[in-house]
């Protein structure tokens, strides 16, 4: 009799938990799993529903086997472990998607900041460096201060230098003619 009094609070607690579970089970079993899956539109909610079904059924089966005092519940434990791994994979997938969305949002904010700063004129340096556009420019003026300075040589002086260089160097056709004349002279001398 003393043992019955010890067990009575556990049985009362179990009955209370079963009463709380009954509306949820009726809600889940009011329609078949296939009908409920057809009502859902996105794949993620379908995955959640099938994971919940698997977990609830495995947990109820585990509790039922314990009530019946079945010693070997390893197949049910294996099923519970399998369902938990699926639930963990779904959770890690959600976390990965959340991180990806957060990264995209931070990149968009950064791009907006850069665009706004450029449009507002608050940028620190020019977009194109001035270094590439700086250099020495040769000016061709009629005024010349020094004849040897390439920056101050006029166009007329350059054309004169070109003419002088041409007059000093015979062109290629003249060179060929002079070489052929020299060969013919050598041939005539041998004879």
PyMOL commands that set and color helices and strands:
alter all, ss='L'
color gray80, all
select helices_A, chain A and resi 2-29+33-39+43-67+74-120+130-133+155-168+172-190
alter helices_A, ss='H'
color red, helices_A
deselect
rebuild
show_as cartoon
